[in-house]
């Protein structure tokens, strides 16, 4: 089928170059019957701008603007006005591709494709795949489509068995092909699309026979930009002709956003049915589906992926992660994978199986571990691997005290003040630290002089003292007292007085307790989940009202993560896009 590769490549590149792929911020008066709360009071503070860390080095979160520049335009948060930031076109991630094809063919045994090009993040912690594809990505995609098509169309497979007819018979194959393409594209198939697909099948059939022709047609579906990209054209809001700069996502586009946000895969039959019935143009309809989906086991994939990427375990805790074998002979790729599995299982135990509160995620003194991790934690191994085990509350409190985060944010031979402190400053408090100058000496790892050297202190005083307070944990996250008298490491959170976690703390569990109760942390986590849901950075001006309302609602719910995700799903920034 190599003769078709040129067609696939051109189709992919044409989709990227097509108008409407990237859009700027816009606002529009909102439909009066949807019941959105655009006029509700917003939480104080600013949303971040284009800086991926989200604010200024002090943690002030002004997004780099000053004075009146930080205020939204007049009327931007007024009753009945929606304003959203730009939404770049993005490609399915490798995990989304693999989960989607398994659901599309109802075949969990389809091969898992390992793409040679890693998913890109484009300024966020989360996969976005918003770049223009290079030839390697195109070739990878075509090869993946061919592999999946061949496996899914095996004679003994469910798809071919369901046809139960001559594969050279158009009357038999056409309905199945049209149905498959419609579900793959996550919307009703246009008449010309169906005709082109059938023509492709018939042309291949005349040359190679029915079975090969079906494989060619299915490969074309899986290599199509309509499958590989989350295409969002939106629709005008006819009642608001004075401000045409905003588009409401169609029902099927909302269904697709919801499914990849909450499940990491394509919509199921119930979500497709809701879209077909026109139920997803209203806040209530979206909320009903979001709550249903959060209660579904498939929600586990989103919980796992968010925390794995937010904590940077996806690249900092990989099979090739190196630890000094003389100091840590127990370190191995298997232990690294166990740490990643522990973190995901713990997050799911809180959000899906527990109270769903951020305070529990950041403060609970239990985890879900296997025998190797039990030895590292100094507790008895559970009867079943990755069962819940109580840990010493003096040593462990929440997800930042688990071995995965601590090992990922460490050097090969010791913990890292910079990496651990930087993470808390930028990803838990949503502050910002600029990158180090190009001529900095990186050979000295934990260097106390950096907080007093005028050339370094401006940044390092905001992160290193946080990392000091985690010095009881070594490079693989094992707890050690600092001296024979039972010393705990002490640290400090510097910053403006308005931050509610500023001050000295004794050990990581003390810090975790403060973070667990912090409204500033809740506001930051609302922002992080919004970034994950939309796979983009929030716009300082256009998204400010949405971000502030999400933060205020999250605080009001006492940090209920499940409620936060519902509020994101019904928010303006999720259901609307800016026009070109």
C-alpha positions in Angstrom: 0.0 0.0 0.0 3.0 2.3 -0.3 1.5 3.8 -3.4 -1.1 5.6 -1.2 1.5 7.2 1.1 1.7 10.4 -1.0 -2.1 10.8 -0.6 -1.9 10.4 3.2 1.0 12.8 3.5 -0.7 15.5 1.5 -3.9 15.1 3.3 -2.2 15.5 6.7 -0.3 18.6 5.6 -3.3 20.1 4.0 -5.3 19.8 7.2 -2.7 21.7 9.1 -2.5 24.5 6.6 -6.2 24.9 6.3 -7.9 28.1 7.5 -9.2 28.1 11.0 -6.6 25.9 12.6 -5.4 28.7 14.9 -7.5 31.5 16.3 -7.2 34.5 18.5 -9.2 35.6 21.5 -12.7 37.0 21.0 -15.8 37.8 23.0 -19.5 37.6 22.3 -22.7 38.3 24.2 -23.9 35.0 25.6 -27.2 33.3 24.8 -29.7 34.2 27.4 -31.3 30.8 27.9 -28.2 28.8 28.9 -28.0 29.9 32.5 -24.2 30.5 32.5 -22.9 32.6 35.4 -20.8 35.0 33.5 -21.8 37.8 35.8 -20.9 36.0 39.0 -18.1 37.5 41.1 -14.7 36.1 40.4 -11.9 35.2 42.7 -9.2 37.8 43.3 -5.9 37.4 41.5 -4.7 37.2 37.9 -4.5 34.3 35.5 -1.3 33.5 33.8 -0.4 34.5 30.3 1.9 32.9 27.8 4.6 32.1 30.4 4.3 28.3 30.9 5.1 28.7 34.6 2.2 31.0 35.1 3.3 34.3 36.7 6.2 36.3 38.1 9.1 34.8 40.1 7.6 35.9 43.4 4.5 33.8 42.9 2.4 37.0 42.3 0.8 35.4 39.2 0.3 38.6 37.3 1.3 36.9 34.1 4.0 39.5 33.4 1.6 42.5 33.1 1.5 45.5 35.4 -1.1 47.9 36.7 -4.1 48.5 34.4 -2.7 46.1 31.8 -3.7 43.2 34.1 -7.3 44.2 34.2 -9.6 42.5 31.7 -11.2 44.8 29.0 -14.3 46.7 30.1 -17.2 44.4 30.1 -15.2 41.2 29.7 -16.6 39.7 32.9 -19.9 41.4 32.7 -23.2 39.6 32.7 -23.8 37.9 29.4 -20.3 38.2 27.9 -18.1 35.3 27.0 -14.4 35.7 26.3 -12.0 32.8 25.4 -8.4 32.4 24.4 -7.0 30.8 21.3 -7.4 27.1 20.8 -4.7 25.6 18.5 -5.4 22.5 16.5 -4.0 19.4 18.1 -3.3 15.8 17.1 -4.2 12.8 19.1 -1.5 11.8 21.5 0.0 8.3 21.2 -2.0 7.0 24.1 -5.2 8.6 22.8 -4.6 7.0 19.4 -4.1 3.6 20.9 -7.1 3.8 23.2 -9.3 5.2 20.4 -8.6 2.4 17.9 -9.2 -0.2 20.5 -12.6 1.4 21.3 -13.4 2.0 17.6 -13.0 -1.7 16.8 -14.1 -2.9 20.2 -10.9 -4.9 20.3 -8.7 -4.5 23.4 -6.1 -6.9 21.9 -5.1 -4.6 19.1 -1.4 -3.9 19.1 -0.2 -0.9 21.1 1.7 1.4 18.7 4.9 3.0 19.9 5.5 6.1 17.8 9.1 7.1 17.2 8.4 10.8 17.8 7.4 11.7 21.4 4.3 13.7 22.1 5.0 17.4 22.3 3.9 19.7 25.1 4.1 23.2 23.6 4.7 25.2 26.8 2.5 23.1 29.2 3.1 20.1 31.3 0.6 18.2 29.2 0.7 16.6 25.7 -0.6 19.0 23.1 0.8 17.8 19.7 0.1 21.2 18.2 3.1 21.3 16.0 3.1 21.0 12.2 3.9 17.3 11.5 7.3 16.6 10.0 7.9 13.7 7.6 8.7 11.3 10.4 5.4 11.9 12.1 3.6 11.4 8.7 5.4 8.1 8.1 4.8 7.0 11.6 1.1 7.7 11.3 0.7 5.9 8.0 2.6 2.9 9.3 0.4 2.8 12.5 -2.8 3.1 10.4 -1.7 0.1 8.2 -0.7 -2.0 11.3 -4.0 -1.4 13.0 -6.1 -1.9 9.9 -4.4 -5.2 9.2 -4.9 -6.4 12.8 -8.5 -5.2 13.1 -9.5 -6.8 9.9 -8.1 -10.3 10.6 -10.6 -12.9 9.4 -11.2 -14.1 13.0 -11.7 -10.5 14.3 -15.0 -9.0 15.4 -15.2 -6.5 12.5 -15.0 -9.0 9.7 -17.1 -11.5 11.5 -19.8 -8.9 12.0 -20.0 -8.3 8.2 -20.7 -12.0 7.5 -20.7 -11.5 3.8 -18.6 -11.3 0.6 -16.0 -8.6 1.2 -16.1 -7.8 -2.5 -19.8 -6.9 -2.2 -20.2 -3.1 -2.0 -23.8 -3.4 -0.7 -22.5 -5.3 2.3 -19.3 -3.4 3.0 -20.5 0.2 2.4 -22.8 0.5 5.5 -20.0 -0.8 7.8 -17.4 1.5 6.2 -19.6 4.5 6.6 -20.5 3.7 10.2 -16.8 3.1 11.0 -15.7 6.4 9.4 -18.4 8.4 11.2 -17.4 7.1 14.6 -13.7 7.5 13.8 -14.3 11.1 12.7 -16.5 11.6 15.8 -19.3 13.2 13.8 -21.8 12.4 11.1 -20.1 11.5 7.9 -20.7 14.0 5.1 -22.2 12.6 1.8 -19.1 13.4 -0.2 -16.8 11.8 2.4 -18.8 8.6 2.3 -18.8 8.6 -1.5 -15.0 9.1 -1.7 -14.4 6.3 0.8 -16.6 3.9 -1.1 -14.9 4.9 -4.4 -11.5 4.2 -2.8 -12.7 0.8 -1.7 -14.1 -0.1 -5.1 -11.0 1.0 -6.9 -8.8 -1.1 -4.6 -11.2 -4.0 -4.9 -11.0 -4.1 -8.7 -7.2 -4.3 -8.4 -6.6 -6.4 -5.3 -9.8 -8.0 -4.2 -12.3 -7.4 -1.4 -10.3 -8.2 1.7 -7.4 -6.0 0.6 -9.7 -3.2 -0.6 -11.4 -3.1 2.8 -8.0 -2.8 4.5 -7.0 0.0 2.1 -10.3 1.9 3.0 -9.8 1.4 6.8 -6.2 2.5 6.5 -7.4 5.7 4.8 -9.8 6.3 7.6 -7.2 5.9 10.3 -4.6 8.0 8.4 -7.1 10.8 7.8 -6.7 14.1 9.5 -10.4 13.9 10.4 -9.4 11.0 12.7 -6.0 12.0 13.8 -6.8 15.6 14.7 -9.4 17.1 17.0 -10.9 19.4 14.3 -13.1 22.1 15.8 -14.8 24.5 13.3 -17.5 25.6 15.8 -20.7 27.3 14.7 -21.9 30.9 14.8 -24.3 32.0 17.5 -27.0 33.5 15.3 -28.7 35.4 18.2 -25.5 37.5 18.6 -24.7 39.0 15.2 -23.0 42.1 16.7 -20.0 40.2 18.0 -19.2 37.5 15.4 -15.7 36.7 16.8 -16.7 33.7 18.9 -17.9 30.3 17.8 -19.8 27.7 19.9 -18.5 24.2 19.6 -21.0 21.9 17.8 -22.6 19.0 19.8 -20.2 16.5 18.3 -17.2 18.7 19.0 -18.2 19.1 22.6 -18.6 15.3 22.8 -15.1 14.8 21.4 -13.6 17.4 23.8 -15.3 15.7 26.7 -14.2 12.2 25.8 -10.5 13.1 25.4 -10.6 15.3 28.5 -12.2 12.7 30.8 -11.5 9.4 29.2 -8.5 9.8 26.8 -10.5 8.2 24.1 -13.4 8.6 21.6 -17.0 9.2 22.7 -19.1 6.2 23.6 -22.6 5.4 22.3 -24.3 7.5 25.0 -22.2 10.5 24.3 -22.7 10.2 20.6 -26.5 9.9 21.3 -26.4 13.0 23.4 -24.7 14.9 20.6 -27.1 13.6 18.0 -30.0 14.8 20.2 -28.6 18.3 20.4 -28.1 18.0 24.2 -24.6 19.3 24.4 -25.2 23.0 23.4 -26.5 23.7 26.9 -24.6 23.8 30.2 -27.1 21.3 31.7 -26.6 18.8 29.0 -22.8 19.0 29.2 -22.9 18.7 33.0 -25.0 15.5 32.8 -22.5 13.9 30.6 -19.5 15.0 32.5 -20.9 13.6 35.8 -21.7 10.3 34.1 -18.2 10.1 32.6 -16.5 10.9 35.9 -18.4 8.0 37.5 -17.2 5.6 34.8 -14.1 3.5 35.2 -12.6 5.0 32.0 -12.1 8.2 34.0 -9.1 6.5 35.6 -7.0 7.1 32.4 -7.4 10.9 32.7 -6.6 10.9 36.4 -3.5 8.8 35.8 -2.3 10.9 32.8 -2.8 14.2 34.5 -0.8 13.4 37.5 1.9 11.5 35.6 2.4 14.6 33.4 1.9 17.3 36.1 4.5 15.6 38.3 6.8 15.1 35.2 7.1 11.4 35.8 6.5 10.7 32.1 10.0 11.9 31.3 11.9 12.3 34.6 11.1 8.8 35.8 11.7 6.6 32.8 13.5 3.3 32.3 16.7 5.1 31.4 16.6 7.4 34.5 20.0 7.0 36.2 20.8 6.7 39.9 24.3 6.0 41.3 24.5 2.2 41.5 27.0 2.3 44.4 24.6 4.4 46.5 21.4 2.9 45.3 21.9 -0.7 44.2 18.2 -1.4 44.5 17.4 1.1 41.7 16.1 -0.4 38.5 13.7 0.3 35.6 11.2 -2.0 37.4 11.4 0.2 40.5 10.9 3.3 38.5 7.9 1.8 36.9 6.5 0.7 40.3 6.9 4.3 41.5 4.9 5.6 38.5 2.3 3.0 39.0 2.1 3.9 42.7 1.5 7.6 42.0 -1.3 6.9 39.5 -2.9 4.4 41.8 -2.7 6.8 44.7 -4.3 9.6 42.7 -7.1 7.4 41.6 -7.7 6.1 45.1 -8.3 9.7 46.2 -10.2 11.1 43.2 -12.2 8.1 42.1 -12.3 6.0 45.2 -12.0 8.5 48.0 -13.4 11.9 48.9 -11.9 13.6 45.8 -10.4 16.4 47.8 -7.2 18.2 46.9 -6.4 18.3 50.6 -6.4 14.5 50.7 -4.3 14.3 47.6 -1.7 16.5 49.1 -2.0 15.4 52.8 -3.0 11.7 53.1 -0.5 9.4 54.9 -1.2 6.3 52.9 -0.3 4.9 49.5 -0.8 2.0 47.2 2.4 0.0 46.9 4.0 -3.3 46.1 6.7 -5.3 47.9 9.7 -3.3 46.5 8.2 0.0 47.5 7.2 -1.4 50.9 10.9 -2.0 51.6 11.8 1.5 50.5 9.1 2.9 52.8 10.0 0.6 55.7 6.6 -1.0 56.1 5.2 -4.5 55.7 4.4 -5.5 52.1 0.6 -5.6 51.3 -1.1 -8.9 50.8 -1.9 -7.9 47.2 0.4 -5.7 45.1 -0.7 -2.1 45.0 -3.1 -2.4 47.9 -3.5 0.6 50.2 -1.0 0.7 53.0 -0.8 3.2 55.9 2.5 5.1 56.0 4.3 6.9 58.9 2.5 10.4 59.0 5.8 11.9 60.2 7.4 10.8 57.0 4.7 10.8 54.3 1.9 13.2 53.6 0.4 13.3 50.2 1.5 12.9 46.6 4.6 15.1 46.9 6.0 12.8 49.6 5.7 9.7 47.5 8.8 8.1 46.1 7.9 8.9 42.5 7.9 12.6 42.8 11.0 12.7 45.0 13.0 10.3 42.8 12.0 12.2 39.7 13.0 15.5 41.1 16.5 14.5 42.3 20.0 14.0 41.0 21.7 10.7 40.5 23.3 10.7 44.0 21.1 13.0 46.1 17.9 15.0 46.2 17.7 18.3 44.4 16.9 21.5 46.1 16.4 23.2 42.8 14.2 20.6 41.1 11.9 20.0 44.1 11.7 23.7 45.0 11.1 24.8 41.5 8.3 22.3 41.1 6.4 23.6 44.1 7.0 27.2 43.1 5.8 26.9 39.5 3.5 23.9 39.4 1.8 24.0 42.9 1.8 27.7 43.5 1.8 28.7 39.7 4.6 31.2 40.1 7.3 31.6 37.5 11.1 31.2 37.5 13.0 32.2 34.4 15.5 29.7 32.9 19.2 29.9 34.1 21.6 32.0 32.1 23.5 30.0 29.5 26.9 30.3 31.2 25.8 29.1 34.6 28.0 26.3 36.2 25.6 23.3 36.4 28.3 21.0 37.8 27.7 22.1 41.4 24.4 20.6 42.3 23.1 21.6 45.7 25.0 24.8 46.2 24.0 27.0 49.2 25.8 30.0 47.7 23.1 30.4 45.1 20.7 32.0 47.6 23.2 34.7 48.6 25.1 35.3 45.4 23.5 38.5 43.9 23.7 37.0 40.4 21.7 33.9 41.4 19.7 34.8 44.5 16.8 36.6 42.7 15.6 33.2 41.5 17.2 30.7 43.8 15.8 32.2 47.0 12.3 31.4 45.7 13.0 27.7 45.1 16.1 26.4 46.9 14.7 27.1 50.5 11.6 25.0 49.6 13.9 22.2 48.4 15.9 22.5 51.7 12.8 21.3 53.5 12.8 18.0 51.5 16.4 17.1 52.4 15.2 14.1 54.5 14.6 12.3 51.2 17.4 10.9 49.1 17.6 10.4 45.3 15.1 7.5 45.3 12.7 9.1 47.8 13.8 7.1 50.9 13.4 8.9 54.2 16.4 9.6 56.3 16.8 11.6 59.5 19.5 14.3 59.1 21.3 13.4 62.3 21.3 11.0 65.2 19.0 13.4 67.2 16.2 12.9 64.8 16.6 16.1 62.8 14.0 17.2 60.2 15.0 19.3 57.4 13.8 22.9 57.6 12.7 25.1 54.7 11.1 28.3 53.8 8.5 29.5 51.3 9.5 33.0 50.3 7.2 35.4 48.5 4.7 38.2 48.8 2.7 38.4 51.9 -0.6 37.6 50.2 0.5 34.0 49.5 -1.1 31.9 52.3 1.8 29.4 52.5 4.7 31.9 53.0 6.9 31.1 56.0 9.2 28.5 57.6 8.3 24.8 57.8 9.8 21.7 59.4 10.0 18.9 56.9 8.0 17.9 53.9 5.0 16.7 55.9 4.7 20.2 57.4 4.9 21.8 54.0 2.4 19.3 52.5 -0.1 20.2 55.3 0.1 23.8 54.5 -0.2 23.2 50.7 -3.2 20.9 51.4 -5.2 23.7 53.1 -4.0 26.6 50.8 -6.5 28.5 48.7 -3.6 29.7 46.6 -2.8 26.1 45.8 -6.4 25.4 45.0 -6.4 28.3 42.5 -3.2 27.0 40.9 -4.6 23.5 40.6 -7.8 24.8 39.0 -5.5 26.4 36.4 -3.5 23.2 35.9 -6.6 21.2 35.2 -7.9 23.8 32.8 -4.6 23.5 30.9 -5.0 19.8 30.8 -8.6 19.9 29.6 -8.0 22.4 26.8 -4.3 21.4 26.1 -3.2 25.0 26.0 -2.0 27.8 28.3 -4.6 30.2 29.5 -4.6 33.6 27.9 -3.9 36.3 30.5 -6.8 38.5 29.3 -9.2 36.4 27.4 -9.4 33.5 29.8 -9.1 35.5 33.0 -12.8 35.4 33.9 -13.0 31.6 33.3 -9.9 30.9 35.3 -11.0 33.1 38.2 -14.5 31.5 38.3 -13.0 28.1 38.3 -10.6 29.0 41.2 -13.4 30.6 43.2 -15.7 27.5 42.7 -12.9 25.1 43.6 -12.3 27.0 46.9 -16.1 27.1 47.5 -16.3 23.3 47.0 -13.5 22.9 49.6 -11.1 21.6 46.9 -13.4 18.9 45.4 -11.5 17.8 42.2 -14.5 16.1 40.7 -16.6 19.2 41.0 -13.8 21.2 39.5 -13.7 19.0 36.4 -17.4 19.4 35.9 -17.1 23.1 36.2 -14.3 23.1 33.6 -16.5 21.0 31.2 -19.3 23.6 31.4 -17.1 26.6 31.3 -16.9 29.2 28.5 -13.3 28.3 27.8 -14.2 24.7 27.2 -17.4 25.0 25.1 -16.5 28.0 23.0 -13.6 28.8 20.6 -12.4 32.1 19.1 -13.0 32.6 15.5 -10.1 33.5 13.1 
